Amino acid sequence: MKILMVAIPNHHFFQWVNQLEQSGHEVYWFDVTDGGPKSSKIEWVTQIKGWKLKWDFPFRSTIKKYLPNLYKNIQKINENSVLKTFQSTIDRIQPDIVHCFEMQLAGLPILPIMLDNTIPFIYSSWGSDVFYFKQLGVSKQALQQFCTRANYLITDCKRDYKLVLKNGYKNQFLGVFPGNGGLTIQTSKINPFDKRPLILIKGYDDGVGKASKVLDALLLVSKDLFYNKHIVIYSADDVIQQQIKASKQLSDFNITVYSRHKFIQNTDLLAVMGQSCIHIANSISDGMPNALLEAMSMGAFPIQSNPGRVTEEVITHNSNGYLITNPLDETEIACHIKNALQNDTLRRQAQNFNIDFIQENYNRVTLQSKIETLYQTVYSANQ
């Protein structure tokens, strides 16, 4: 069969698509934003890129950086239409299935074309695209229209399935799957309990992510608890690095910061998680966080926000992790950090439980056949 994937360039999307590499299907990727070169991560996929610019004129990047208003005016006549390009892509490929990953950036730009055809349409809900749709600038009418057109639904959590139903979805639900198609469990990189000197913090602070509150919380915890501990902040926004530099107290901590703008290989991040006693991630909106699942798979004790009660689908508070009820309350977060560092028994039990839980429910090898079957089910139902 011919499967046309529609998505932005995204590591989790690439991981999902690679579950189909040995399936024998013809897989195409329409990069809806046309961002960057072809991806070496999915070389086996036919990648539809380089469609946006009519002319890649000299000094384009310089003008974009220093004369943004001029650049916007130029691009009004220099960019090809996403709708026309997507329509011509469908006409040329004649796909059996169109699969869209995320609504706001990938789904809505192609919706007018999908409304004019009857091609089986799979929608994978990711992250905040349903839970936080108003704040992302999506109208309720647009959400409902999109949900009505989708023939098949995949979510990364149970919460979003219920939300999509409330917004008019009446077609088939294909199930809850991690957005990346499952985790590759690196058992050789899982350190024993007494060899975990790192405290790992996800550094998003972009309006939704609230890592700054985690840094505030560190200052409320006795420094004695951080003896022989090394704090690592990954995917850190610039404001996080600025916050550390501006604070004498934070600068005194043993902290390593990895910028959000510098790519870290997933295998390297998993190895760091395997050395971490605690993984902290804090946000006001999310789906099922892939980083949370990865941290749990590597034995790090999770302290995680719970927007829309999605995280409690995998964490039972005070059992295999701590749930942050108010992501804007540094006092609560500090309490969780202190309790986690003081309770070796809880963390040891949680480490064993979480490794087994992720292995059983999110193992990439186990999920591969289920994902292949998913597409075959859709194809067979439409013949």
N, C-alpha and C positions, 0 to 999 in steps of 0.2 A: 504494500500500500504506500501511498504518498502522503506524508505528514508535513504540513507547513506550520512551523513554530513561529510565534510572534513574541518577541521579548526585547528588552534592553540588554546590552552586554552586562552579564552578571555571573559571578562565580557559581552561585547556587544553580542558576539556569544551566550552565555548562555541565555541571555534575548530573543534573537530571537527564539531560539529553544523552549523555554518555552511557546511561543505562540501556539505550537502544542500539548501541554500536554493533552488536552481534545479532540483531533481530532480523536482518535482511530487508528492512523497510527502506524506502527512499525518504530521507529526512532533509528538510530545508529549514533554514533559519532566516526570517525577515527581520533584520535589525531595524526596529521601528524608529530609532533615533539616529541611525547611521553614525555611531560614535566609534572612532578609532579604526585601526586596521582589522583584517580578518583575525580570528582567534585561533591560536595554535592549540588551544585546549580541545577543540572539536573539529580538527582538520578533516575528518571523515564526512562531516556535514556540508551540504551545499549552502554556502553563506551568501546571502543577498545583501551586499554592502556597496558603498561607493555610489549610491543612487541620488543622494541629496543635492550635491553641488552641480550646477550646470557648468561652472568654470571655477577651477581652483586657482584663482588669480595670484600673481606675485604679491608678496608682503601681506597676504590675507591674515595670518596670525598676528602680525604686528598691528595692523589696523584694528583687529578685533580687541586687542589688549589696550591700546592707547586711544582709540577713537571709537568707542562702543556704539554711539548713536549713529555715526556714519556707517558702521558695519551693519547695523540693523536695517538701515535703509537700503544698502546694497543687497543684503540677503533677501529682501522682499521680492526682488526680481531675479536673484541668482539661485534660489532653491526650488527644486522640483517638489511637486505636491505629494505628500505621503499617500493621499487617497488615490491619485492617479497611478502612482508607482505600485501600490499594493494591488489595485485592480489589474494592472498589467501582469503582475506576478501571478495572481490567481489564474488569469487567462492563459498564461504560458505553462504553468505547472499542472493545472487541473487537479488540485489536491483532493484526496479522499477525506481528509480531516484537517481542520485548522485548530491549533491549540495555542491559546493566549495565556501568557504568564503575567499576572498583575493587571489590574483594571485601569488605573489612572494614566500611567505612562504608555502602556502597550495596548490596552483594550479599547479605550474610548477613541483614540486616533483612527482606528480602523472600523469602528462600529458602523458608520454609514454604508460602508461596502458590505459588511456582513448582513445588514438589514435587507439588502437587495439580493441576497442569495440564500440557498437552503443547504449549504455545505455544513455537515456536522461540526459543531463548534464547542470545543472544550475550554472551560475557563478554570485556571488555577488561581485561587485567591491566595495572596501573599501578604504577610506582615500586617500593615495598618490599612490596606486599601478599602476594606469594608468597615472595620471598626471605627476608623478615624476619617471617613470619607468627606464629611463636611469641612473639617479643618484642612484637608488636602485640596479643597476647592472644587469638589465634585458635588453637583446638585442631586437632590433625592430623585428627581425625574430622570437624570442621566443614569444613576445607579439602577433604578427600576427598569429602565429601557434595556440596559445592558444585561441585567439578570433575566429579563424576558427572552432575549435573543439566545442566550447560552443554552445549549442542548444538554450539556454534561458539566458537572461541577466537581472539582477537587479542592479541598481546603487543607491547610496545615494545622488546623485545630478544630475541635468540636464547636467552639464558640461561634466561629464564622459561618459554619453551616447553618446554625440557627438564625444568624443575622441575615443571611442571604434569603432564607425562607421568608422572613418577615418583609423582605423587599421585593417579593413577587416571583421568586424562583419556584417553578413547579415541575421541573424536569428531573432527570436522573442524577443521583448523587453517586459518584464513583469511589468516594471514601476519603479518609484522612491520611495524608502522606506528608512526610517532611519535604519542604520545598526543594531540597537538593537531591531528592531521590534516595536518601538513606546515607548512613555513616559507614565509613571504612574504619573499623575498630583497630587501632594500633596497639595491640596488647603488649608488645615488646617495649613500648614507651610509657607504660603505666608504672610509675614508681610506687614502691611500698609506702605505707602510711608514714613511717618515720623518716622518709627521705623526700619531703615536700616543703622546701624552704620558701616557696613563692606565694605571694598573694596577687591574684590576677584580676584586673579591673578592665572592663570594656569602656573605652574612652569616648563614646559618642556623646556630644553635647550640642545638639543641632536644633533645639526646640522640642524635639520628641525625646531624644536621649538626654539623661540628666546625670552624667558622670560627675559634674561639678558638686552635686550633693553628696556623692560618695567621698570626694576629697574633703569636703567640709566635715563629714562624719569621722574621717580618720583623726582629725584634730581633737575629737571628743573622746577618743579611746586612749587609755593609759599607754604611754610609749613603751613601757616594760613588756607589753604583750607582743610588740613587734621585734623583740630581741631575736637576732639571727634570722629575721625574715626580710626578704627582698620583694618590694612591690613592683609589679610590672603592669603598665597601662598600655593596652594595644588599641589600634584604630582610634587614636586620640585626635580629636578636633583641636584646632589651633588654640581655642580659648582655654583648653585644659592645660596646654603647655604654658600659656601665659599665666594662668592661675597659680601654677607651681612656682614659676619664676618670681611672681609678685609676693609670695608668702614665705617668710623666713622659716616658719614652722614646717611647711611642706618641703622646703628645700633641704631641711635637715634629715628627712627620711631617705632611706636607701631606695631610690625610685629610678626605674628605667622606663622611658616613654617611646613608643613606636607610633609615628604619625599615621593618621588615617590616609594620608596621601601617598604613603610608601607601602607597596604591596608586600605582604608576608605570605610565603607559601603556606598552604593549609596544613601540610605535613609538619612544618616547623611550629605552627601555632598549636597543633595538637600535642606536640612534644612538650611545649611549655605548659599546657594544661595538665599533662601527666606529671609535672613537677610541682603543681600548685596545690596547696592545702585548701584554698578558698577561691572561688570564682564569683565576682560581683558584677551584676549588670542591672542598670536602673533606667527605666523609661516610663513615659506616661501613655505610650501606645505601642503595641506590637502584636504580631501574630505569635505563633510558636517559635521562639528564637532558636535558630540553628546553633548559635554559639553556646546556648545553654545546654542543648542536647549533647554537643561535642564535649563540653566541660564535664558533664555527668559521665559520659562514656569513658573519660580518662581519669575519673575518680576524684575530681575536684569538688569540694562541698559547695553547692550553689546557694548564693544569696541573691534573690531575683525579684524584681517588681512583678506585679500580677495584674496588669491592665485588662479590664474586661473579664477577669477571672480565668484567663487562658492558661497561665503558668501552673495553676493548681491542677491542671490535667496531668501533670507529670511530677509535681512536688507536693508532698504532704507536709505542711508546716510542722517544724520541730521533730520531724522523723527523718526524711532524706534530704532536707534543706530548710532554708528559711524564706518565707514570702514577705516581701516589702509591701505593706498595705498602703502607705502614703509615700510615693517616690519623691515628694518635695520636703520630707521631714528627715533632716540629717540626724536628729536625735534617735529616731527609730532605727535608722540604718546603722548608726554607731552601736546601738544595743545589740543588734544582730551580729555585727563583727566581733564585739567583745565576747558574746556568748559562744560564738563558733570557735574562737581561739582558745577559750577556756574549757571547752567540752570535747576532749579527745575521744571519749567513748562514743558520743553521738556521731562525730565526723568519721570515725573508723567504721561504724555500722553503716552509715550512709554511703561511704565509699564502696563497700562491697555490694550493697543493694543497687546503687545506681549503675555500676558497671554491668551487672547482670540484667537490669531492667532495660537498658539501652541495647544491649546485645540481643535481647529477646524481641524487642519491639521496633528497633530502628536500624537493624543491621542491613547494610547495602546489598549484600549477597542474597539475603532472604527476600528483600523487596524487589529485586530485579525481575524475577519471573512474574510477580504481581503487576508490575508496571507494564511489562510486555503484554500480559493478558488484558489489561485495561484497554489498550489501543485496539486489540483484536476484537474485544467485546463491542466497542463502538463501531468498528468497521463492519462486523458481521450483522449488527442490528440495522444497518443502513444499506444493505445490498438487496 
